Amino acid sequence: MDGHPPYRLPKTIASDPRAQPLLRALANAPHRLWPGSPLHLLEADLSEPLREALLGAHRAGRVVRSLEKAQAVLSAEAHGQRLVDRRSGTPRGTRISRLLVLTNDGAERFYRQAESLLKSHASRLVGVRLKVDAETLGEALFGRGRTARLLMIEHKTAVGAILLALADQWMDSDDGQ
């Protein structure tokens, strides 16, 4: 729907029974990132299992908070991967290893910037928009009075746990699709 390469899940969840329905949901995401965007993504509620998975990632130090920090981390990683690929002479496979979690109260400019990030790192980065505002997400993870409009989850184990929490939600309802 949006020109993404075929998704491959983290190895930690690739054999889970929810893997194929999750891949189908990601490939057929119906929601545009912003009204004129060619990029589609899934939406989700901040359910208790998802909140717990996000908190687990935060406690493990696997959450990058803010668009600017996510961009810096992804750019540095991509540079390092290119160097390793050049030295080895073998390009690495593509697999989802990062997850971009967005709130639903951003301005179009913010979503355009997020879109650029998602397109630049499409082989390993997938996005999901939560049906919450930045204040609700921030308080859920960082405490009262804190906001978070964008989170990037960095590690395959944390990404896998969050994707499975999302899969459970999307399989229980048609909201993501």
VOPAGU-2260 file (C-alpha; in pm, 1 decimal, decimal comma):
REM VOPAGU-2260
SITE   aa  ch    i         X         Y         Z
SITE  MET   A    0       0,0       0,0       0,0
SITE  ASP   A    1     282,2     240,8      73,3
SITE  GLY   A    2     584,7     105,3    -109,6
SITE  HIS   A    3     750,5     -51,5     192,7
SITE  PRO   A    4     984,0    -342,2     124,5
SITE  PRO   A    5     838,4    -674,8     233,9
SITE  TYR   A    6     861,8    -682,5     611,7
SITE  ARG   A    7    1060,8    -946,5     795,9
SITE  LEU   A    8     998,9    -973,8    1169,1
SITE  PRO   A    9    1269,9    -999,2    1434,2
SITE  LYS   A   10    1392,4   -1359,6    1459,7
SITE  THR   A   11    1272,9   -1367,9    1820,9
SITE  ILE   A   12     908,7   -1364,6    1704,9
SITE  ALA   A   13     925,9   -1495,4    1346,1
SITE  SER   A   14     793,7   -1839,6    1444,2
SITE  ASP   A   15     518,5   -1708,7    1673,6
SITE  PRO   A   16     165,6   -1799,1    1555,5
SITE  ARG   A   17      81,8   -1427,3    1543,4
SITE  ALA   A   18     368,2   -1355,4    1299,2
SITE  GLN   A   19     182,5   -1406,4     970,6
SITE  PRO   A   20    -129,7   -1208,2    1072,0
SITE  LEU   A   21     102,9    -933,9    1200,5
SITE  LEU   A   22     292,3    -922,5     870,7
SITE  ARG   A   23     -35,3    -902,8     676,9
SITE  ALA   A   24    -158,7    -620,2     900,8
SITE  LEU   A   25     165,8    -424,5     856,3
SITE  ALA   A   26     164,6    -473,3     479,4
SITE  ASN   A   27    -197,1    -358,0     450,0
SITE  ALA   A   28    -192,0     -67,8     694,3
SITE  PRO   A   29    -485,8     161,6     611,0
SITE  HIS   A   30    -407,8     489,0     792,1
SITE  ARG   A   31    -213,8     766,1     620,7
SITE  LEU   A   32      56,8     919,0     836,9
SITE  TRP   A   33     -77,3    1265,2     747,8
SITE  PRO   A   34    -358,1    1356,8     503,3
SITE  GLY   A   35    -142,2    1378,3     187,7
SITE  SER   A   36     108,0    1109,5     282,7
SITE  PRO   A   37     181,7     811,1      62,5
SITE  LEU   A   38     289,7     625,9     377,6
SITE  HIS   A   39      33,7     411,2     558,6
SITE  LEU   A   40      62,0     272,9     907,7
SITE  LEU   A   41    -143,0      95,5    1169,2
SITE  GLU   A   42    -304,7     258,6    1468,9
SITE  ALA   A   43    -340,4     109,3    1814,0
SITE  ASP   A   44    -481,2     178,3    2156,2
SITE  LEU   A   45    -245,1     214,7    2448,4
SITE  SER   A   46    -372,3    -111,4    2597,2
SITE  GLU   A   47    -238,0    -245,0    2924,2
SITE  PRO   A   48     -27,0    -517,1    2752,6
SITE  LEU   A   49     118,5    -256,6    2515,2
SITE  ARG   A   50     187,2     -17,2    2802,2
SITE  GLU   A   51     365,8    -296,8    2991,1
SITE  ALA   A   52     574,2    -385,1    2684,4
SITE  LEU   A   53     669,1     -17,5    2639,0
SITE  LEU   A   54     756,2      14,0    3008,1
SITE  GLY   A   55     971,2    -299,5    2982,2
SITE  ALA   A   56    1158,3    -147,2    2689,3
SITE  HIS   A   57    1202,8     178,3    2882,3
SITE  ARG   A   58    1333,8      -1,0    3192,6
SITE  ALA   A   59    1578,7    -195,0    2973,8
SITE  GLY   A   60    1711,3     130,8    2825,9
SITE  ARG   A   61    1572,9      51,1    2479,8
SITE  VAL   A   62    1365,5     368,2    2426,0
SITE  VAL   A   63    1488,5     674,6    2238,7
SITE  ARG   A   64    1265,9     974,8    2299,1
SITE  SER   A   65    1220,8    1250,8    2036,8
SITE  LEU   A   66    1244,0    1274,8    1662,1
SITE  GLU   A   67    1586,5    1439,2    1670,6
SITE  LYS   A   68    1742,8    1170,7    1889,9
SITE  ALA   A   69    1587,0     890,8    1683,7
SITE  GLN   A   70    1726,3    1049,7    1365,5
SITE  ALA   A   71    2074,3    1076,6    1516,1
SITE  VAL   A   72    2073,8     715,6    1638,8
SITE  LEU   A   73    1943,0     573,5    1310,1
SITE  SER   A   74    2190,0     776,6    1102,4
SITE  ALA   A   75    2485,8     663,9    1313,1
SITE  GLU   A   76    2373,2     300,4    1297,0
SITE  ALA   A   77    2320,5     316,9     920,0
SITE  HIS   A   78    2669,4     462,1     873,9
SITE  GLY   A   79    2820,3     183,5    1083,4
SITE  GLN   A   80    2625,7     -82,4     895,9
SITE  ARG   A   81    2742,4      52,4     560,0
SITE  LEU   A   82    3104,9      34,9     676,4
SITE  VAL   A   83    3063,9    -323,0     797,4
SITE  ASP   A   84    2885,2    -424,1     476,1
SITE  ARG   A   85    3164,2    -270,4     266,7
SITE  ARG   A   86    3433,2    -453,0     464,3
SITE  SER   A   87    3253,4    -784,9     451,3
SITE  GLY   A   88    3148,9    -747,4      88,7
SITE  THR   A   89    2806,7    -885,4     179,3
SITE  PRO   A   90    2506,0    -663,8     236,8
SITE  ARG   A   91    2301,7    -753,3     541,8
SITE  GLY   A   92    1948,4    -880,9     520,9
SITE  THR   A   93    1660,5    -655,7     606,9
SITE  ARG   A   94    1453,6    -720,9     915,4
SITE  ILE   A   95    1244,4    -501,9    1145,0
SITE  SER   A   96    1473,3    -407,0    1431,0
SITE  ARG   A   97    1339,3     -64,5    1526,3
SITE  LEU   A   98     988,1      56,8    1597,3
SITE  LEU   A   99     871,0     417,5    1576,6
SITE  VAL   A  100     578,0     487,4    1808,5
SITE  LEU   A  101     392,6     813,1    1739,2
SITE  THR   A  102     106,2     985,3    1916,5
SITE  ASN   A  103    -199,5    1113,2    1731,1
SITE  ASP   A  104    -165,9    1481,7    1822,3
SITE  GLY   A  105     130,7    1589,4    1611,3
SITE  ALA   A  106     126,5    1868,0    1354,5
SITE  GLU   A  107     155,3    1782,6     985,6
SITE  ARG   A  108     513,8    1910,5     984,5
SITE  PHE   A  109     603,7    1663,1    1261,2
SITE  TYR   A  110     445,2    1373,7    1070,2
SITE  ARG   A  111     628,1    1477,2     751,2
SITE  GLN   A  112     957,1    1459,2     941,9
SITE  ALA   A  113     862,8    1119,8    1085,9
SITE  GLU   A  114     772,6    1004,0     735,1
SITE  SER   A  115    1118,0    1099,8     611,1
SITE  LEU   A  116    1272,9     893,3     890,0
SITE  LEU   A  117    1047,7     594,6     817,1
SITE  LYS   A  118    1128,2     608,2     445,0
SITE  SER   A  119    1503,2     649,4     497,3
SITE  HIS   A  120    1520,9     344,1     722,1
SITE  ALA   A  121    1230,6     141,5     579,3
SITE  SER   A  122    1426,9    -183,4     570,3
SITE  ARG   A  123    1447,8    -198,7     949,0
SITE  LEU   A  124    1207,7      62,0    1088,2
SITE  VAL   A  125     829,3      38,7    1107,0
SITE  GLY   A  126     588,0     293,0    1253,6
SITE  VAL   A  127     267,0     273,0    1450,6
SITE  ARG   A  128      46,2     556,8    1570,3
SITE  LEU   A  129    -117,0     531,1    1910,0
SITE  LYS   A  130    -463,2     669,7    1970,2
SITE  VAL   A  131    -332,8     889,7    2251,8
SITE  ASP   A  132    -180,3    1233,6    2286,8
SITE  ALA   A  133     179,2    1313,5    2385,9
SITE  GLU   A  134      79,7    1385,9    2745,1
SITE  THR   A  135     -89,0    1047,1    2792,4
SITE  LEU   A  136     204,0     853,6    2641,6
SITE  GLY   A  137     461,4    1057,1    2832,4
SITE  GLU   A  138     290,3    1008,0    3167,0
SITE  ALA   A  139     245,6     634,9    3102,7
SITE  LEU   A  140     620,4     587,1    3054,8
SITE  PHE   A  141     801,6     876,9    3217,0
SITE  GLY   A  142     571,8    1003,9    3491,3
SITE  ARG   A  143     331,4    1283,4    3566,4
SITE  GLY   A  144     379,3    1603,2    3367,4
SITE  ARG   A  145     609,3    1440,4    3109,9
SITE  THR   A  146     525,2    1425,6    2740,2
SITE  ALA   A  147     639,3    1200,6    2456,0
SITE  ARG   A  148     519,2    1249,3    2099,2
SITE  LEU   A  149     761,8     997,8    1947,2
SITE  LEU   A  150     945,9     697,9    2083,2
SITE  MET   A  151    1184,9     473,5    1899,0
SITE  ILE   A  152    1225,5     123,7    2037,0
SITE  GLU   A  153    1579,2       2,7    1967,3
SITE  HIS   A  154    1632,8    -364,3    2041,4
SITE  LYS   A  155    1495,5    -674,8    1869,8
SITE  THR   A  156    1370,0    -825,1    2197,2
SITE  ALA   A  157    1185,5    -507,2    2296,4
SITE  VAL   A  158    1058,8    -455,0    1940,4
SITE  GLY   A  159     935,7    -815,3    1931,8
SITE  ALA   A  160     750,1    -784,2    2263,3
SITE  ILE   A  161     579,0    -464,3    2150,3
SITE  LEU   A  162     489,4    -606,6    1808,7
SITE  LEU   A  163     328,8    -909,1    1976,6
SITE  ALA   A  164     130,5    -682,6    2212,2
SITE  LEU   A  165      14,0    -493,9    1903,6
SITE  ALA   A  166     -65,1    -816,5    1717,4
SITE  ASP   A  167    -286,2    -931,7    2003,0
SITE  GLN   A  168    -474,0    -602,5    1987,6
SITE  TRP   A  169    -508,5    -602,9    1609,0
SITE  MET   A  170    -620,9    -965,5    1605,3
SITE  ASP   A  171    -885,5    -891,5    1869,9
SITE  SER   A  172   -1038,8    -606,9    1669,5
SITE  ASP   A  173   -1036,1    -455,1    1325,6
SITE  ASP   A  174    -916,7    -114,8    1453,0
SITE  GLY   A  175    -564,3    -151,1    1313,0
SITE  GLN   A  176    -696,4    -257,2     976,7
